[in-house]
Amino acid sequence: MTLRTNFSLTAGLAAIVLMCGCGEGSRAAPDEQAAIAPLAITTTGGPIWEQATVPADFDRAAAAEQIDSILQAQADVATRSYRLWKRGLQGEDTAAERAALKLPEQPEGLKDDALRVVKADPTDEAALRAMVLVASSRYGQPDAETDAPAANPQAQLHAHLRQLILAYHLQHPDALKAIARLYADDAGTVAFWQRVHDESSNLQMRGNAAAMLMEHYFTRLQDPDRSELGRKELREQGMAYAQEIKDSYADVRTGPGLRLPRYMDQETATLGEFVANRETVLAHSVGERLPSIEVSDLQGNTDALEKYRGRILLVDFWATWCGPCKAGHPDLVALDKEMAGKPFEIIGISVDDKPADVVKYMKQQLNLPWVQWHIGPTGQLLADWGVQGFPTYLVVDAEGVVHERTNHLNEGSKAMIRTLVAQLEDQAQG
């Protein structure tokens, strides 16, 4: 899935705006530093941690200062990048300014020094900020998301950092910056955020923990194989956290780790706004009936969703600048050919700047012979339906009820479409 990156830096870089803990405004107040029962450290950190040595002459203060400098420089670039991107959405030509943006070069060996800062004393703020750098660094190991955590040194290191945060930094909001970059399995994530939620006295930590737990339950609602009872229970659990946020943390800033929709300002977004967005997503998710809408096609003519009732629909929010979107198009073309003559329709909804961008793509790269609507990068439909990233696919039945909402159209999704189409054909014949 892609969040739009029409600036020259990598996707997600703007999130670094929220990740630098160098300023005074990020420090926890004294009354938020109250000690809790320390967590017993049960992880070893794996070979990366175990092999890291701290020389007797290691200048921890100097290394910590250098880490702060790099994090601040990264945050400055990310802030500039994000603001240029927003100006671009308003039609400004920011290409030259974007091209001039450069990430600061990280001194060789700094990631190892960051690990030494943590290992020498994991309890202070210097260690916490060093964890941000450690968590985002590679140490010559396989990708944590493609290898079993138990056997993956990188994942073992991240699990150890997570326990150090719980043991020593549960009250400090800067912990969110390191947590956002840590790998964790699903069960570990829930247990971690539950402890943060239950034991942290810091409002931002506790509020963001509630949001992460809410996300855990809401995300699982999208599983099309869930029973109606299972979805009801997940919804109730998620809504309990949503209500808690609205009651107690509505004005608290969102922290790193929460995936914000592109129309929500990353620099000012609150947890209350985030919950409102997630409730909007729920209203257009599995088991819900989509409302009737009118949208312009590539020629500027008005089209309506209601026109396609009675057919199985695959709705595809996409853009020509979205790599995963384009990578999925050959499968969509094949599916469209397979379903020729059947009660099935693909509706593409482009978020490109101009309809001409889509027309050019279809002429020069790949023809997409199905309905194409255009809403632009800030179309109200994105907010109304809670679309957060691209591609976003919705599988919709003949009555307008969503059966799947996903960012990855896999074989299971296509099998679902075939089943729904076959059932609709059987009904027509019966």
C-alpha positions in Angstrom: 0.0 0.0 0.0 1.2 3.5 -0.7 0.6 6.8 1.0 1.1 9.4 -1.6 4.8 10.4 -2.1 5.0 13.1 -4.8 8.0 14.6 -3.0 11.5 13.3 -3.6 12.1 11.7 -0.2 10.9 8.2 0.8 7.4 7.3 1.7 6.6 7.9 5.3 9.5 10.3 5.8 7.2 13.1 6.9 6.4 11.0 10.0 9.8 11.9 11.3 8.4 15.4 11.9 6.9 13.8 15.0 10.0 11.7 16.0 12.7 14.1 17.1 12.9 14.2 20.9 15.6 16.9 21.0 13.4 19.9 21.9 12.3 20.9 25.4 8.7 20.6 24.4 9.0 16.8 24.2 10.2 16.2 27.7 7.9 14.6 30.2 6.8 16.8 33.2 8.2 15.7 36.5 4.9 14.5 37.8 4.7 12.2 34.7 8.0 10.5 35.6 6.5 8.7 38.6 8.0 5.3 39.0 6.0 2.1 38.5 6.9 -1.4 39.4 9.8 -2.2 37.0 9.3 -4.8 34.4 11.5 -7.9 34.8 13.7 -8.0 31.7 13.3 -11.4 30.2 14.8 -10.8 26.7 18.5 -11.0 25.9 18.5 -8.8 22.9 19.9 -11.6 20.7 23.3 -11.6 19.0 23.2 -7.9 17.9 22.8 -6.7 21.5 25.1 -9.3 23.0 28.0 -8.6 20.6 27.8 -4.8 21.1 30.6 -3.8 23.4 31.0 -0.5 25.3 34.7 0.5 25.5 36.0 1.9 28.7 36.8 5.2 26.9 33.5 5.5 25.2 32.3 9.1 25.3 28.6 8.5 25.8 27.7 12.2 26.2 29.4 13.1 22.8 27.6 10.2 21.1 24.3 11.2 22.5 24.8 14.8 21.3 25.6 13.6 17.8 22.5 11.4 17.8 20.4 14.3 18.9 21.9 16.4 16.1 21.1 13.8 13.4 17.5 13.3 14.7 16.9 17.0 14.7 18.3 17.4 11.2 16.1 14.5 10.0 13.1 16.1 11.6 13.9 19.5 10.0 14.1 17.9 6.5 10.9 15.9 7.0 9.0 19.0 8.2 10.2 20.9 5.1 9.3 18.0 2.9 5.8 17.6 4.3 5.0 21.3 4.0 6.2 21.4 0.4 4.0 18.4 -0.3 1.0 20.3 1.2 1.8 23.3 -0.9 2.0 21.1 -4.0 -1.6 19.9 -3.3 -2.7 23.6 -3.5 -1.2 23.8 -7.0 2.2 25.4 -6.2 5.2 24.2 -8.3 7.6 23.0 -5.6 9.7 20.7 -7.8 12.9 22.7 -7.4 12.6 23.0 -3.7 11.8 19.3 -3.4 14.8 18.4 -5.5 17.0 20.5 -3.2 16.0 18.6 -0.1 18.6 16.2 1.1 18.6 13.9 4.1 21.5 14.5 6.5 24.3 12.0 6.0 24.6 9.8 9.0 28.2 9.5 10.3 29.7 6.0 9.9 29.4 4.0 13.0 26.7 6.2 14.6 24.2 3.4 14.7 26.7 1.3 16.7 27.4 4.2 19.0 23.6 4.5 19.5 23.4 0.9 20.6 26.3 1.5 23.0 24.5 4.6 24.5 21.5 2.3 25.2 23.6 -0.6 26.5 25.7 1.6 28.8 22.6 3.0 30.6 19.2 2.2 29.2 17.4 4.3 31.8 17.9 7.9 30.9 16.5 10.2 28.1 19.7 9.9 26.1 19.1 6.1 25.9 15.5 6.7 24.8 16.5 9.0 22.0 19.3 6.6 20.9 16.6 3.9 20.7 14.9 5.9 17.9 18.1 5.6 15.9 18.7 1.9 16.8 15.2 1.0 16.0 15.4 2.5 12.5 18.9 1.1 11.7 19.8 -2.1 10.0 22.6 -4.2 11.5 23.3 -6.4 8.6 20.5 -8.8 9.4 17.5 -10.2 7.4 14.3 -8.2 7.1 12.4 -8.5 10.4 9.1 -8.7 8.5 10.1 -11.7 6.4 11.7 -14.0 8.9 10.5 -15.7 12.0 11.0 -13.3 14.9 12.3 -16.0 17.2 15.2 -16.7 14.8 15.7 -13.1 13.5 18.4 -11.1 15.3 16.9 -7.8 14.3 13.5 -8.8 15.7 15.2 -10.1 18.9 16.9 -6.7 19.3 13.6 -4.9 18.8 11.9 -7.2 21.4 14.6 -6.2 23.9 14.2 -2.5 23.2 10.5 -2.9 23.7 11.0 -4.4 27.2 13.5 -1.7 28.1 10.9 1.0 27.2 8.3 -0.7 29.3 10.8 -1.0 32.2 12.3 2.5 32.2 10.4 4.8 29.8 6.7 4.1 30.2 5.9 7.6 31.4 7.8 9.5 28.7 6.1 10.5 25.4 9.4 10.3 23.5 9.0 6.5 23.8 6.4 6.7 21.1 9.1 7.8 18.6 11.1 4.6 19.2 8.1 2.3 19.5 6.9 3.5 16.0 9.9 1.9 14.4 10.0 -1.3 16.3 9.0 -4.7 14.9 6.6 -6.8 16.9 4.3 -9.8 16.3 0.6 -9.3 16.7 0.3 -10.8 20.1 3.3 -8.9 21.4 1.9 -5.7 20.1 -1.4 -6.0 21.9 0.2 -7.0 25.2 2.7 -4.1 24.9 0.0 -1.5 24.2 -2.2 -2.9 26.9 0.5 -2.4 29.5 1.2 1.2 28.2 -2.5 1.9 28.4 -2.9 0.5 31.9 0.3 1.8 33.5 1.5 5.0 31.9 0.5 8.2 33.6 1.4 10.3 30.6 -1.7 11.4 28.6 -0.1 11.2 25.2 1.3 7.7 25.9 -2.0 6.4 27.3 -4.1 8.1 24.7 -2.0 6.7 21.8 -2.0 3.3 23.4 -5.8 3.4 23.4 -5.8 4.4 19.8 -3.4 1.5 18.9 -5.7 -1.0 20.7 -8.7 0.5 18.9 -6.9 0.0 15.6 -6.1 -3.6 16.5 -9.7 -4.5 16.9 -11.1 -2.4 14.0 -8.5 -3.8 11.6 -9.6 -7.3 12.4 -13.2 -6.3 11.5 -12.1 -6.3 7.8 -11.5 -10.1 7.8 -14.2 -11.3 5.5 -14.2 -14.7 7.1 -15.2 -13.4 10.5 -18.6 -14.5 11.8 -21.2 -11.9 12.5 -20.8 -12.6 16.2 -17.0 -12.3 15.9 -17.4 -8.9 14.1 -19.8 -7.7 16.7 -17.4 -8.5 19.6 -14.5 -6.8 17.8 -16.5 -3.8 17.1 -17.6 -3.5 20.7 -14.0 -3.8 21.9 -12.8 -1.2 19.4 -15.6 1.2 20.2 -14.9 1.0 23.9 -11.4 2.4 23.2 -12.9 4.9 20.8 -15.3 6.2 23.4 -12.5 6.4 26.0 -10.4 8.5 23.6 -13.4 10.8 22.9 -14.0 11.2 26.6 -10.4 11.6 27.9 -7.9 12.1 25.1 -9.7 13.9 22.2 -7.4 16.9 22.2 -4.2 14.8 22.6 -1.8 14.9 19.6 -1.5 11.7 17.6 1.9 10.1 17.9 4.1 8.2 15.5 2.9 4.8 14.7 -0.7 5.8 14.0 -1.3 5.8 10.2 -3.1 9.0 9.4 -5.1 9.5 6.2 -3.4 11.9 3.8 -6.1 14.6 4.2 -5.4 14.8 8.0 -2.6 17.3 8.9 0.3 15.3 10.4 1.5 18.3 12.3 -1.7 19.1 14.2 -3.9 16.0 14.2 -5.5 15.0 17.4 -6.7 11.6 18.7 -10.3 12.9 18.5 -9.9 13.5 14.8 -8.3 10.2 14.3 -11.2 8.4 16.0 -13.7 10.3 13.9 -11.8 9.1 10.8 -11.8 5.5 12.0 -15.5 5.6 12.7 -16.0 6.8 9.1 -13.9 3.9 7.9 -16.2 1.5 9.9 -19.3 3.0 8.3 -17.8 1.9 4.9 -16.4 -1.4 5.9 -17.3 -5.1 5.8 -21.0 -5.6 6.4 -22.0 -2.0 5.8 -24.0 -0.7 2.8 -22.4 2.0 0.8 -24.4 5.2 0.4 -25.3 6.5 -3.0 -22.8 9.0 -4.4 -22.3 11.0 -7.6 -18.8 11.4 -9.0 -17.3 12.9 -12.2 -15.7 10.6 -14.7 -12.5 11.4 -16.7 -14.5 13.5 -19.2 -16.2 15.5 -16.5 -19.6 13.8 -16.8 -21.5 12.9 -13.6 -21.8 9.2 -12.8 -23.6 7.6 -9.8 -22.9 4.5 -7.7 -26.6 3.7 -7.7 -26.4 3.1 -11.4 -24.3 0.0 -10.7 -26.6 -1.6 -8.1 -27.5 -5.2 -9.1 -23.9 -6.0 -10.0 -20.9 -7.2 -8.1 -18.5 -4.3 -7.8 -14.7 -4.0 -7.3 -14.0 -0.4 -6.3 -10.4 0.6 -6.7 -9.0 3.8 -5.3 -5.7 4.3 -7.1 -3.3 6.8 -8.7 -0.7 6.8 -11.5 2.0 7.7 -9.0 1.2 4.7 -6.8 3.5 1.8 -7.5 1.4 -1.0 -5.8 -1.6 0.3 -7.6 0.0 -0.1 -11.0 1.5 -3.4 -10.1 -2.0 -4.7 -9.5 -3.4 -3.6 -12.8 -2.5 -6.7 -14.9 -4.5 -8.8 -12.4 -7.4 -6.5 -12.7 -7.3 -6.6 -16.5 -7.3 -10.4 -16.4 -10.2 -10.4 -13.9 -12.1 -8.0 -16.1 -11.6 -10.3 -19.1 -12.6 -13.3 -17.1 -15.8 -11.7 -16.0 -16.8 -10.4 -19.4 -20.6 -10.7 -19.9 -21.2 -11.4 -16.2 -22.9 -9.1 -13.6 -19.6 -7.6 -12.5 -18.0 -4.2 -12.8 -14.7 -2.6 -11.8 -14.9 1.1 -10.9 -11.6 2.9 -10.7 -11.5 6.0 -8.6 -8.4 8.1 -9.4 -6.8 10.5 -6.9 -4.4 11.9 -9.5 -4.1 15.7 -9.7 -5.7 15.8 -13.2 -7.9 13.4 -15.2 -5.3 13.9 -18.0 -2.8 12.0 -15.9 -5.0 8.9 -16.0 -5.7 9.3 -19.7 -2.0 9.6 -20.4 -1.2 6.5 -18.3 -3.8 4.4 -20.1 -2.5 5.5 -23.5 1.2 5.1 -22.8 1.3 2.2 -20.3 -1.8 0.1 -19.8 -5.4 0.4 -21.0 -7.9 0.0 -18.2 -11.1 -0.8 -20.0 -13.5 -0.1 -17.1 -15.3 2.8 -15.5 -12.9 5.5 -14.3 -13.9 8.2 -11.9 -11.7 11.1 -10.8 -11.8 12.8 -7.4 -8.3 14.3 -7.2 -5.8 14.2 -4.3 -8.1 16.0 -1.8 -11.5 14.7 -2.9 -14.2 14.7 -0.2 -14.9 11.1 -0.9 -11.5 10.2 0.6 -12.7 11.7 3.9 -16.3 10.5 3.6 -15.2 6.9 3.1 -12.1 7.1 5.3 -9.7 6.0 2.6 -6.2 6.1 4.1 -3.8 4.6 1.5 -3.6 3.3 -2.0 -4.6 1.1 -3.5 -7.8 0.6 -1.5 -10.1 -2.1 -2.8 -13.8 -2.6 -1.8 -15.6 -5.8 -2.9 -19.3 -4.8 -3.0 -22.4 -7.1 -3.6 -25.4 -6.3 -5.7 -27.2 -4.6 -2.7 -24.2 -2.3 -2.1 -23.0 -4.2 1.0 -19.2 -4.3 1.4 -17.8 -7.8 1.7 -14.1 -6.9 1.8 -12.0 -3.8 2.2 -8.3 -4.3 1.6 -5.1 -2.9 0.3 -4.1 -6.2 -1.3 -6.3 -7.9 -3.9 -5.2 -11.5 -3.5 -6.5 -14.9 -4.7 -8.9 -15.0 -1.8 -10.4 -11.7 -2.9 -10.8 -12.9 -6.4 -12.3 -16.1 -5.2 -14.8 -14.1 -3.2 -15.7 -12.1 -6.3 -16.2 -15.3 -8.4 -18.5 -16.7 -5.7 -20.6 -13.6 -5.4 -21.0 -13.4 -9.2 -22.0 -17.0 -9.4 -24.5 -16.6 -6.6 -26.0 -13.6 -8.4 -26.2 -15.5 -11.7 -27.9 -18.4 -9.9 -30.5 -16.1 -8.4 -31.2 -14.6 -11.8 -31.8 -18.0 -13.3 -33.9 -19.3 -10.3 
